[in-house]
């Protein structure tokens, strides 16, 4: 009976998460307000928050693991504590991502701001831009090997498209004839 209840609860959580992500995706804005010519692109607000909340129940279960492992001695307690901290770390990462993760697009280039890292790529340094129509994202490849991915689900992706059409070197479009069309569609929206 217990496995059936756990399975039903998991299905309800997954269906609920799907509904929430669908609702969040429907609120996406193609344009965002610019400040000083800078557009800040980000996933729809609340997306990482939902993921962080979904990661909490397993993390809380792992917190109970040290109590069950106390009979195993110090190695068992250490392993259980490490698992509990890792599970809480996943949830904490998503909460931090909600606050920090974004893409800064300006006249000079792009900057991906992550939870712990940053990566900057100047428009002039982009050798190639490609589009994946299945996953719906762009990848910009720099001369130094730097790569920046931009999802079409970002709020403000229309601002990115407009800037990319104006600022990218013409040679960056040479390998993918459809990328320019996709950018024009997003820019016009």
N, C-alpha and C positions, 0 to 999 in steps of 0.2 A: 504493500500500500504506500509506504514512504517513497519508493522510487517513482511511483505514479504521480504523487503530489509534487515531488521535485521536478519531474518532467513537465507537468502542467504549469508550474510556476515559471520555469525557464521559457516555455512557449509564450506565456502571457508577457513576460519581460521583453522577449524579442519582438513580439508583435507591437507592444507599446513603444519600444525604441524605434521601430520602423515608422509608426505613426508620427512620433515626435520629430524624427528626422525629416519626414515628408513635409510636415508643417513648417519646420524651420527653413527647409529649402524653398518653400513657396514664398517666403518673406524676403528672398534675396533681392538686392538692389543692384542694377548694373552700373549705376553711377553713385559716387559718394561725394560729399562736400570736400572741396580742396581747401587747404590752408597754405597760403604762400606758394601755390603751384604744386603742392605735394598732395598726392592721393594716397590714403592709407587703405589698402585692401586687406580684407580678413574674411574668414569663414563666417557664416551667419552667426550672430551672437547667440550664445546658449549651446552651440554644438559641442564644444569641449566640456562644458559644464555637465551636459547630459552624460557624456562618456565617463566623466569623473564620478558621477553619482552611480552609474552602472558598475563601475569598478569597485565601489565601496563594499557591497555585500560579500564578495569573495575575500576582500581584504579583512573584513571583520571576522569571517570564518577562520582565516589564517591566524588572526590574533588569538583565537581560542586554542590553536594548535600547541603552543608551548605548555599549556596546562595538561594536554593529553600526552605530551612527550616527556614530562618530568621524570617518568620512570626510566627513561633511556639514558639518564645522566647528562653530563655537560655537553657531549657531542649532539645528543638529540635536542636538547634545549637550544643550543647554538644554531642548529639547522632550522628548527621551528621559528626561532626569532628572525633569522635571515629571510626566510620565506615570508613571514608577516611583514617585515620592513620592505621587502621588494614589492609585495602586493599593495601596501600603502603608498609606496613610491609611484606606482603606476597611476593611482588615483590623484596623488599630489601633482604629478606631471600634467594631467589633463586640466586640473584647476589652474595651474600656472599658465598653461597654454591659452586658456580662456582670457587671461589678463594680458599676456605678452605677444603671442604669435600674430604676426601680420606681415604684409608686404608693403614697403615704402616705394612709391613710384614718383619720380620727379624728372625734371628736364635733363639731368645728368645721367640717370640710370635707375637701376632697381636695387633694393636692399631687402633681403629676406631676414626678418627678425624672428628668431626662434626663442625657445624657452631659455637656452643657455648659449646660443651662438648667433652670429650675424654673418651674412655673406653679401658683398656688394659687387655689382656688375655694371659697368658703364655701358651705355648704349653703343658707343663706338667700338667697344671690345667684343661685341657679340658677333661671332662668326656664322652662327646658324640658329634659326628658330624652326622648331618642328611642332606639329599638332598631332595629338592622338585622339581621333574622333570617338573611339570606343570609351576610353576613360575620361575624355573631355578635359584635357589639360594641354598646356604648351610647355615646351622645354626650350630654354635659351642656353646655348653653349658658348662659352667665352674662349678667347685665345689661350688663356692660361689653363684651360681645362675645367674652369668653374661651370657649374650647372645650376640653373634656377628653374624650378617648376612653378607654373601658375595654373591653378585649377580654374575652370570656367564657373565653378560654384562660389568663387570669391565674390563678396560684395565689392563693387567697384571695378569689375573685370572690363567693363566698357571704357573706363578711364585708361586702364592698361592698354587696351587695344588701340585706342586713339593715339596714345603716346608712342606705342611701338610702330604704328604705321608712319608716324612723322619722323621718328628718331633713328630707327634701325637702318643700318647700311643696306643698300639694295641687294648686295651679294648674300646677305643673311637669308633671303627668301628663295634663293636659287634652287635648293634641293627639294622643296615642298611647295608645289604650285597651289595647293588648297589652303595653306596657312594664311595667305593674304586675304582670301575670300572669307575665311572664318573671322579674322580680325576686323574686316570691313563690316561684316554682319553684326558683330558685338559692338563695334564703335557706333553704328547707326542706331542701335536700339536705345 
